[in-house]
Each structure stands twice: as structure tokens, then as C-alpha cells.
Amino acid sequence: MKKKKRIFSIVYIAVCFLFFYVPILVTMVFSFNESKSLTHFTGFSMRWYEQLVNDSEIMSAVYVSVSIAVLATVISTILGTLTAIGLSKQRRILKESILNVNNLPIMNPDIVTAIGLMILFSSMHITKGYITMLMAHVIFCTPYVITSVYPKVRKLDDSLANAAMDLGATPFQTLVKVIIPCIKPGIYAGILLAFTMSFDDFVISYFVTGNGVQNISIIVYNMTKRTNPTINALSTIVILVILIALVLGNVIPAVVTRRKKKKLSRLEVQQNTAE
């Protein structure tokens, strides 16, 4: 009975993986297709990548996506981290109220957030374009950063910051040299979430953009209206960028942790030899 359940679970997981990842692999393979066919592979070619690089509209969209993702990640990480640290010092009622409000943008469907931001910018007579897209990305990325950082802040021992202040550190030095190093895993997770959420966002970006400003998601949406194999090349690059971000997000914290453990072990060895 246990063997049957184990086999069924393995088959089920395998089917789920095939369902999710085979279309992505097919897209990547057909990005190197020589012909325009999206169903028949005729031969290996890099023509669609060359066409992608030579297309000024697509390259402009890549610049918009990357620049907005980087800026939104930096701004939302700073705002989210400082907010999470500030919340840990507040009263319970205020803390829980703000956290519940913070969860609303995460739980809301993207279309609701998009329409709300579009109405907000229109009512404030803000011209829609690059700035409104950046503001929108910061707005919907910050709650994810707070959600990632706050659990690490809660586990932080308050006596560490108090001890640093007693030893003569300024509040800024305490923040940079004591608090932030202790909550780095949460900050890394927030950075990864914010970047991926911003880089591949479509719905919110589509509603708040204007004046010909398009990111990669909007370009891909427009390209699906006609048969254009360049979409496969563009999608492959987007997949690789997100994959690299995920790998770095998992590898960097692991490397930092290993280095810390090695340093601690060396210090212990030195202390033992000195004694």
C-alpha cells in the first residue's frame, strides 16, 4: 500500500512538472528555429536573436523593464526594510493594523490594484508614463519586502541594538552595523521577490503606462496578436534572467553563511591554540 502511494505521488509530481515546464522548454527550443513556424523545427539558427537585438522597440522595452525593476527593487527594499524595523517597535494594536493593511495589496487581484492606481494617477492629473510605472511598481513591491523582512526583525534580540547604543554607536551606525546584518536573509528574499515581481509584471504596468512607454510584458502581449517568432527569443531571455536571479538569490545567502561559519571555526581554532 505504501509503495502504491509512493509511486502515485512520484507520477503526480512528474506530471505537474511536465505540465509546467515542457511549454517553457518548447519555447526555448523554438527560439532557435530557422523558419517562422512555431510548431515545426526546421533547423538551428540565431536569426530571431539577431532580429531581437536589431529591433529598437524591443530593446527600448528591455531597458524600461530592467531599469524599472532595479529602481523599484532598491526603493521598495529600503522602504520595506525600514518599515519592518519600525513596526517591531510599535504597540501591538498599531502593529497588527498596519500588517493587515499591508496584506491587502498582496491579497488583491492585480486588476483591482491596476484600476485603483490608474484612477489615482488620473485624479491627481499625473501624466502616465515611465514615472507612473515606476511608482506603481514600488507601491506593489514594498508589501512583499515588508512580509519578507518582518519575521526576521521579530526574531532579532532587542538587547543587541541597546548594547550598541550603550557602547557609543549612533542610531544610524546601529542600524547599518548591527540590525541590518542580522536580518540579511529576509532582505535578500525581499530583493528577489521585488525584482521578479517588477520584471515580469503586465497587468499593473499596462494600466499605468502611457506615451509609448512599454516594458517587456506589454511588448510580448502585443507580439502575440501576430505570428512573430521573435517572441520566443524574447521569452527565453526573460526566463533566463529570472532563473539567474533565483539562483543568485539562493546561492549568495548560502555562500555568506558558509563564510561566516568558516570565520567562526577559524576563530575558535585560534582561541584553542592560544589557550
N, C-alpha and C positions, 0 to 999 in steps of 0.2 A: 504493500500500500504506500509506504514511504517512497519507494523507488518510482512509482507511478506519479506521485505528486511532484517529485523532483524533476522527472522528465517533462511533465506538463509545464512546470514553471520555467524550465530552460527553453522549451519550444515557444512558450508565450513571450518570454523576453526576446528571443531571437526574432520572432515575427514583428514585435514592436520596433526593434532596432532596424529591421529591413524596411518597415513602413516609413520610418522617419528619415533614414539615411540613404536609401537607394535613390530617391529622386535627386538628392544633393549630389551623389556620385555621378548620376547620369548627366546632370547639368555641367559638372566639371569636365566630364569626358567630351561632351559635345561642344564645349568651348574651344576644343582643338580640332573640330571638324572642318574639312576643307570646303565643303559645299554649304549652301544656305539651309539645307534640310535640318530640321530639329528632331527627326526621327530615324534617319538613315545615315550611318557614319561611312563616309566615302574615303577618308584619308586624313593623316595628321597634317595640321597646318597652324601657323600662328597668325593668320591673316586677320582674325577678329580682334586679337590683342593689339595688332598694329593699327587697325581701324579705330579701336577704342582710344589709343594714345593720340591719334591724329584728330579726334573729334573734340573740338573746343568746347562744345556744350557739355559733354560728359566730363571732361577734365575740370570745367568750372564747377560742376556738381560735386565732384570728388573733393575739390578744395573747400567748398561750402560745408560738406559733411564732416571732413576731418577737422577743419578749423573750429566749427561749432561744437563738435564732440569734445575737443581738447579744452576749449574755453569753458564750456558748460561743466565739464568734469572738474576742472580746477576750482571754479567759483562754487559749484554745489558741494564739493568736498570741504572747502573752507567753511561755508555757511553751515553745512550739516554737522561737521565736527564740533564747531563752536556751540551750536545749538544743543547738541547731545551733552556736551560738558556742562553747559549752563543749566540744562534740565535736571541733571543729577543733584544740583544744589537747591532745587526748589521744593516747595511743600508738596505733599502727596497729591492733594486735590488738583492743584495747578498742573503738576507734572502729568497726571493721568488725563486731564482735559486736553492738554497740548498734544500728547501722544495719540489720543483718539482723533483729534483734528488732523494730525499728520498722516494718519492711516487713510483718510478719505480719498486723497488723490491716488493712492495705491489701489484702493478697492473700486474706485470709479472706473467705468469703461472709458477707453481712450477718446471715444467720440464725444462723451459728455464733457470731459476736460477740454477737448479741442474747441467745441462750440462755446464753452464758457470763456476761454481765453480770447477767441475771436470777437465775441461780444464786448469783452473788457477792453481790448485794444481799439475797437471801433468806437466805443462810447467815450474813450479818452482821446479820440482823434489822433491816434498814433499811426503813422504811415507803416503799413505792413511790408516787411522785407527781412533783411538779414538780422537786424536788431530784435525785431519781434520774435523771430525764430529762436534766437539765442536766449532771450528772456523766457520764452515758453519752455525751452529745454532745461534751463536752470530751475524753473518752477517745478517741473515734474520729476527731475532727478534728485533734488535736495531731500525729499521724504525718504527715498531709498537709502541715501547716505546716513540719515539720522537713524533709520531702522537697523543699519549695519553697525554703526559706531556705538549706539546707546548701550547695548548689552555689555560691551567691553568696558564702558565707563562705569556701569553699575558694579562690576566686579573689582574696580580699582579701589585700593585701600586709601581712605582719606588722609590717613596719617602720613603718607608719603609726601603729599603736597604741603601739609602743615610743617613737616620736618624740614623740607626745602626752604620754606619761608622763614622758619626759625633760624636757619643757618645763614640767612642773609640774601637769599635769592629773591629777585623781583617777581611779581606775578607773571610777567612775560617769560622770564627765564624758567620759572616753574612749569609753565605751560609747554614750552619748547623742549626742555631737557628732562622733565620728569613725567608729565601726563601723556604727551603725545607718543613717546617711545613705548609706553605701557599699553597703548591702545592701537598700535600699528596694524595688527591683523584686521581689526574692524575697519580701519581707514582704507587698507588695501582692498578689502571686499567692497567697500563703498565706491572706491575709484573704479573698480572693474564693472560694477553694476551700472554706475552713471555713464561710463563710456559706451558700453554695449547698448544701453537703453537709448542714448542720444544718437549713436551712429546709425542704428537701423530703424529709427522712428519714421513712420509715414503719416499716420492719421493726424496727429497734432501739427506736424510740420506742414501738411497740405492745407490746413485751415488757417494757419497764421502767417503764411508766406505771401509774397507779392512782388511786383516789379521785376519779374523774371528770375527771382532767386529760387533755385531748386537744389535739393540735396539728392543723394544717390537714390533713395527710396522713391522720390517723386519721378526721377528720370526713368527708373525701372518700370514704374506704373505706366508712364506714357509710352514706353517702348513696347509694352505688352499689347497695345492696340494695333500693332502691325508686326509682321514677321521680320524680326531683326536678330540674327544670331549673336550680335554684339552683346545682347543681354546676358548670354551665357558667360561670356568673358568677364563682364562687369560683376555678375553674381558670384563667380568663382573668386574674384579678388576680394569682394566683401566677406565671403565665407572664410578666406584665408586670414584676413585682418582680424576678424572676431576670434578665430581659432588661436592665432598668435597672442591676442590679448588674454584669452582664457589660460593658455599655457603659462604666460608670464605671470599672470595673477596667482597661479598655483605654485610656480617654481620659485619666484622671488621670496615669498614668505618662508618657504621651506629652506632655502639657502641661508637666509638671515638667521633662522632658528638654529641651523647646524653650526654656523659660525659662532653664535653665542655659546652653544654647548661646548665647542672646541676651546673657546677662550676660557670658559669656566673650568674645564678639565685641566687646562694648562696652569691656570692659577692655583688650583688645588694641588697639582703635582709640585709646583714651585714652593708652595707653603709647606708641603710634607717634607720636601728635601731640605728646606731651610730649618725646619724643626729637628 
